[in-house]
Amino acid sequence: MSLYIQDFWKIFVLLILCDIFSSSHGTIHIFLPEDAGIFSDCDDKPDVLGLDSLFDMSNLEVEILEESASIEGYVEVIWDVEPTDRVDFKADLLKSARGGWQPTVFSMVQKDFCSTLFEEDGFWYKAWGQFVDEEDRKCINHKGVTYHHIPFHLQLAVDIEGERLSGLHKAVFELQAYDENDHERSSVCIQMLLDVINK
């Protein structure tokens, strides 16, 4: 049975998680969204922007199956920052434990996110950028840019070496824009609940 989602950021999260955690020998994990409406603004950061301030995703279709996802369509950047702004990115995976959220070993910080987003040998290109039409490859600090996606499939089953994950997890993603004088302009924070299953 499939789950249809009009939610670009959700699939972007899955792309990043799958690429961060992948290895050659380990336990197979499947990352599945808890449900279609689980994406939310960060509950511990009320003063930052949410997903609706980052992208217009009304023209993207994602079909999530048991262990894969099919993606096609396009999204438009609506984040109101300047092309000269530097954007930093941070991601954390937390595990539900003892009535709260506990950190895991999986975390990522990317200073100057835009400098590497579409570099062909870089992380972001392999995770997502290669599926964006070449003429659309500008960073998310360009309000109005539209990312047209070449239809592609993503495997949600990931081979992780070392750390064994299972149960309910929360992925938290933050984007912070800085102006040319290194002053904070605006930030976006979203979170997503994932059920991690060992195969």
Secondary structure, DSSP 4 states (H G I P E B T S, - for coil): --EEE--HHHHHHHHHHHHHH--SSSEEEEEEES-TT--EE-TT-TTSB-GGGTEEEEEEEEEE-SSEEEEEEEEEE-----TT-EEEEEEEEEEEETTEEEEEEEEEEETTGGGTTT-TTSHHHHHTGGGB-GGG---TTSTT-EEEEEEEEEE-EEEE-S----EEEEEEEEEEEE-TTS-EEEEEEEEEEEEEEE-
